[in-house]
Amino acid sequence: MSMATVTLDDVERAREQLADVARRTPLEGSRTLSEKVRGPVQFKCENLQRTGSFKIRGAYVRIANLDPAERAHGVVAASAGNHAQGVALAASLLDSKSTVFMPEGAPLPKVAATEAYGAHVRFAGRTVDEALVAARAFAAETGATFIHPFDHPDVIAGQGTVGLEIIEQCPEVGTIVVATGGGGLLAGITVAVKAKRPDVRVIGVQAAGAAAYPPSLAAGEPVQLAGMSTMADGIAVGRPGDVPFELIAHAADEVRVVSEESLSKAMLLLLERAKMVVEPAGAAGVAAIMDDPHFFDAPTVAVLSGGNIDPLLMMRMIRHGLVAAGRFLAMRLRIPDRPGALAELLAELGEADANVMDIEHLWTRPSLAFGEVEVALQLETRGIAHAETLISRLRAAGYQPEPTSY
């Protein structure tokens, strides 16, 4: 296939190859988001796919289409984790050895899982783009076939099978929302869906700190970002792939951008309300829906593209999501340095239904007047409105709270 000529037939052939390999992941409804969109919203749960993401689809098709001699020389890939696991498993299933270059600092669970699937892991650079350079050099030196995470027609065809399943599972779908890094998943879904249902809107979503598609689409060609900064390592790609870019520019409807705060809130909603463990990249589509629910034509399907997240990162993300949702309030205020003053403050907080999570007395700050003590509080609230009501109540009671986060 030449560049940008991925067709529905290619995706259909990919589905046949994946019949006994990839899971047909379920659609799960979201009552919370359905109420916001004013129509059905469902999640395509690729976080429940083998290896924890959609990546096994494209990786397997790409390696399966190699000739026996190429597979005998082995394959090499570069990835922050999800593509790495997909390549490792696919290579093992197809009796080919695999080497995977990962950025230094890649999440330890993803590294361990990649090795468990049979790959030899090597570290190179701080970003996926730097790891890609090392992987290409390894391929040139050893004769191993480089398996690109998104910039190859076979990979795109494999990822497109997600779109076929969505159309079959939700025939009336109006909008499909897809997390987007290099563009392989968005391109594949766009090819499959537009061929069968050209009326369906297909929307890509990128993290604001790694949003290469909006400037690229404006320029009419892939543009390299000067730098990236996002928690969503799975879609932190500095330049769109040439093959997916052509497909997306031609047929996808739009690429939207979401903030880190929106990603945090989306992850928290998925964990609390949908009972879904999803990594930041996998929550990008949900974040876009939460940001602007009336933009999306129902029924809407958001692809949860991956669920591989470091537990330590998850702990930080939950805290960040609580802050972003206004459910965690940190403040400082001053009270008289006398017996009973702290009890009076705590009683006021109790009356306001705020849960005290941490409290600290500070007597030694130079700015304190004689007879004063500063109290630093961390409180659990029910949301932004409750936090604002609490602050107003404290001010009415004579305190001068200084919120530091909510």
JOZI-V153752 format. One record per residue. N is the residue number from 0. RES is the residue in one small letter. PSI is psi in degrees with one decimal (NA if undefined). BURIAL is I if it has 9 or more other ideal C-beta (glycine too) atoms within 8 Angstrom, else O. Layout:
N;RES;PSI;BURIAL  N;RES;PSI;BURIAL
This chain:
0;m;136.4;O  1;s;171.2;O  2;m;137.1;O  3;a;20.6;O  4;t;37.5;O  5;v;128.3;I  6;t;172.4;O  7;l;-37.6;I  8;d;-38.6;O  9;d;-41.9;I  10;v;-39.7;I  11;e;-40.9;I  12;r;-38.5;I  13;a;-38.9;I  14;r;-39.0;I  15;e;-40.7;O  16;q;-31.2;I  17;l;2.1;I  18;a;-40.7;O  19;d;16.0;O  20;v;-58.3;I  21;a;143.7;I  22;r;143.1;O  23;r;94.6;O  24;t;150.6;I  25;p;162.3;O  26;l;131.2;I  27;e;129.4;I  28;g;153.0;I  29;s;106.4;I  30;r;-38.0;O  31;t;-49.7;I  32;l;-29.9;I  33;s;-38.2;I  34;e;-35.9;O  35;k;-41.7;I  36;v;-19.8;I  37;r;41.1;O  38;g;167.2;I  39;p;134.7;I  40;v;130.8;I  41;q;156.0;I  42;f;130.6;I  43;k;109.7;I  44;c;67.7;I  45;e;-9.9;I  46;n;-16.6;I  47;l;5.1;O  48;q;160.1;I  49;r;137.5;O  50;t;3.2;I  51;g;10.1;I  52;s;173.0;I  53;f;-10.8;I  54;k;-26.4;I  55;i;-30.0;I  56;r;-57.8;I  57;g;-39.3;I  58;a;-43.2;I  59;y;-45.1;I  60;v;-42.9;I  61;r;-47.1;I  62;i;-36.4;I  63;a;-29.2;I  64;n;-3.0;O  65;l;152.7;I  66;d;163.8;O  67;p;-37.0;O  68;a;-40.5;O  69;e;-44.3;O  70;r;-33.5;I  71;a;-28.6;O  72;h;-8.9;I  73;g;171.6;I  74;v;159.0;I  75;v;145.8;I  76;a;167.8;I  77;a;135.2;I  78;s;153.4;I  79;a;-10.7;I  80;g;-50.1;I  81;n;-47.8;I  82;h;-35.9;I  83;a;-47.1;I  84;q;-38.5;I  85;g;-45.2;I  86;v;-42.8;I  87;a;-47.4;I  88;l;-44.9;I  89;a;-43.7;I  90;a;-40.8;I  91;s;-42.5;I  92;l;-27.8;O  93;l;16.6;I  94;d;43.8;O  95;s;142.5;I  96;k;149.7;O  97;s;143.4;I  98;t;133.3;I  99;v;126.1;I  100;f;126.7;I  101;m;148.1;I  102;p;145.8;I  103;e;135.2;O  104;g;5.4;O  105;a;145.0;I  106;p;131.4;I  107;l;-40.1;O  108;p;-34.6;I  109;k;-38.3;I  110;v;-48.3;I  111;a;-41.3;O  112;a;-40.0;I  113;t;-43.6;I  114;e;-38.0;I  115;a;-28.4;O  116;y;-3.1;I  117;g;3.2;I  118;a;152.9;I  119;h;118.1;O  120;v;132.5;I  121;r;149.9;I  122;f;140.2;I  123;a;123.5;I  124;g;-178.4;I  125;r;-11.1;O  126;t;165.5;I  127;v;-37.8;I  128;d;-40.0;I  129;e;-37.5;I  130;a;-34.4;I  131;l;-40.5;I  132;v;-44.9;I  133;a;-39.2;I  134;a;-40.5;I  135;r;-39.4;I  136;a;-41.1;O  137;f;-42.0;I  138;a;-41.9;I  139;a;-34.7;O  140;e;-35.4;O  141;t;-17.3;I  142;g;1.6;O  143;a;148.9;I  144;t;127.4;I  145;f;125.3;I  146;i;100.5;I  147;h;143.0;I  148;p;-21.0;I  149;f;-19.8;I  150;d;58.0;I  151;h;138.7;I  152;p;-39.1;I  153;d;-40.9;I  154;v;-45.1;I  155;i;-41.6;I  156;a;-42.5;I  157;g;-44.4;I  158;q;-28.8;I  159;g;-19.2;I  160;t;-22.7;I  161;v;-42.3;I  162;g;-40.8;I  163;l;-43.1;I  164;e;-40.3;I  165;i;-45.3;I  166;i;-38.2;I  167;e;-36.9;O  168;q;-28.0;O  169;c;76.0;I  170;p;-25.9;O  171;e;9.2;O  172;v;140.1;I  173;g;-34.7;I  174;t;138.0;I  175;i;129.1;I  176;v;126.3;I  177;v;124.5;I  178;a;139.1;I  179;t;126.0;I  180;g;-93.7;I  181;g;-23.9;I  182;g;2.6;I  183;g;-44.8;I  184;l;-45.7;I  185;l;-43.5;I  186;a;-45.5;I  187;g;-45.3;I  188;i;-39.7;I  189;t;-45.7;I  190;v;-49.5;I  191;a;-45.8;I  192;v;-44.7;I  193;k;-28.3;I  194;a;-32.8;O  195;k;-37.1;O  196;r;79.5;O  197;p;-16.2;O  198;d;-16.3;O  199;v;132.2;I  200;r;132.8;I  201;v;116.1;I  202;i;124.9;I  203;g;154.8;I  204;v;129.4;I  205;q;155.4;I  206;a;139.7;I  207;a;-33.0;I  208;g;0.3;I  209;a;46.2;I  210;a;85.4;I  211;a;-21.4;I  212;y;-44.8;I  213;p;-49.3;I  214;p;-31.3;I  215;s;-44.3;I  216;l;-36.7;I  217;a;-35.1;O  218;a;-16.9;O  219;g;10.8;O  220;e;158.0;O  221;p;132.7;I  222;v;133.7;I  223;q;128.1;O  224;l;147.1;I  225;a;-29.5;O  226;g;168.2;O  227;m;148.3;I  228;s;103.1;O  229;t;150.2;I  230;m;-18.5;I  231;a;74.2;I  232;d;-27.0;I  233;g;-20.6;I  234;i;20.8;I  235;a;84.1;I  236;v;127.8;I  237;g;-13.6;I  238;r;131.1;I  239;p;149.9;I  240;g;147.3;I  241;d;-45.8;I  242;v;-52.5;I  243;p;-32.6;I  244;f;-45.3;I  245;e;-42.0;I  246;l;-42.9;I  247;i;-43.7;I  248;a;-33.3;O  249;h;-36.0;O  250;a;-26.0;O  251;a;154.8;I  252;d;-37.8;O  253;e;155.3;O  254;v;120.9;I  255;r;166.4;I  256;v;138.5;I  257;v;153.1;I  258;s;169.0;O  259;e;-37.6;I  260;e;-39.9;O  261;s;-39.6;I  262;l;-41.8;I  263;s;-46.4;I  264;k;-37.0;I  265;a;-43.3;I  266;m;-41.0;I  267;l;-42.4;I  268;l;-43.6;I  269;l;-38.3;I  270;l;-45.9;I  271;e;-46.0;O  272;r;-34.5;I  273;a;-7.8;I  274;k;37.7;O  275;m;126.8;I  276;v;114.1;O  277;v;138.5;I  278;e;166.0;I  279;p;-44.2;I  280;a;-39.6;I  281;g;-19.1;I  282;a;0.8;I  283;a;-41.8;I  284;g;-40.6;I  285;v;-39.8;I  286;a;-41.8;I  287;a;-39.7;I  288;i;-42.7;I  289;m;-34.8;I  290;d;-38.6;I  291;d;70.0;O  292;p;-28.4;I  293;h;-5.0;O  294;f;-23.5;O  295;f;128.7;I  296;d;123.8;O  297;a;156.7;I  298;p;139.8;I  299;t;136.1;I  300;v;121.1;I  301;a;127.5;I  302;v;116.9;I  303;l;93.0;I  304;s;-20.9;I  305;g;154.4;I  306;g;20.3;I  307;n;101.7;I  308;i;136.9;I  309;d;128.6;I  310;p;-34.7;O  311;l;-40.3;O  312;l;-38.8;I  313;m;-40.2;I  314;m;-44.3;O  315;r;-37.5;O  316;m;-39.1;I  317;i;-44.9;I  318;r;-44.7;I  319;h;-40.6;I  320;g;-37.8;I  321;l;-42.2;I  322;v;-46.9;I  323;a;-31.8;I  324;a;2.3;I  325;g;19.1;I  326;r;2.1;I  327;f;119.6;I  328;l;119.8;I  329;a;135.4;I  330;m;162.4;I  331;r;145.5;I  332;l;166.0;I  333;r;143.0;I  334;i;159.8;I  335;p;143.1;O  336;d;75.1;O  337;r;156.2;O  338;p;136.1;O  339;g;-16.1;O  340;a;-42.1;I  341;l;-38.2;I  342;a;-37.7;O  343;e;-41.9;I  344;l;-45.1;I  345;l;-35.3;I  346;a;-39.8;O  347;e;-42.0;I  348;l;-39.2;I  349;g;-41.6;O  350;e;-27.7;O  351;a;6.1;I  352;d;34.0;O  353;a;135.7;I  354;n;120.7;O  355;v;118.8;I  356;m;-31.3;O  357;d;149.2;O  358;i;141.9;O  359;e;132.2;O  360;h;134.9;O  361;l;110.7;I  362;w;-16.6;O  363;t;10.2;O  364;r;133.2;O  365;p;-27.5;O  366;s;-9.1;O  367;l;137.7;I  368;a;162.4;O  369;f;133.4;O  370;g;8.9;O  371;e;154.3;I  372;v;141.0;I  373;e;139.7;I  374;v;125.7;I  375;a;125.3;I  376;l;143.4;I  377;q;120.4;I  378;l;146.9;I  379;e;127.2;I  380;t;179.0;I  381;r;2.1;O  382;g;-178.6;I  383;i;-43.7;O  384;a;-42.8;O  385;h;-42.0;I  386;a;-42.8;I  387;e;-37.8;O  388;t;-40.4;I  389;l;-45.4;I  390;i;-42.8;I  391;s;-39.0;O  392;r;-42.6;I  393;l;-40.6;I  394;r;-38.8;I  395;a;-27.3;O  396;a;3.2;O  397;g;-0.1;O  398;y;162.8;I  399;q;73.7;O  400;p;142.8;I  401;e;93.5;O  402;p;136.7;I  403;t;-15.5;O  404;s;138.7;O  405;y;NA;I
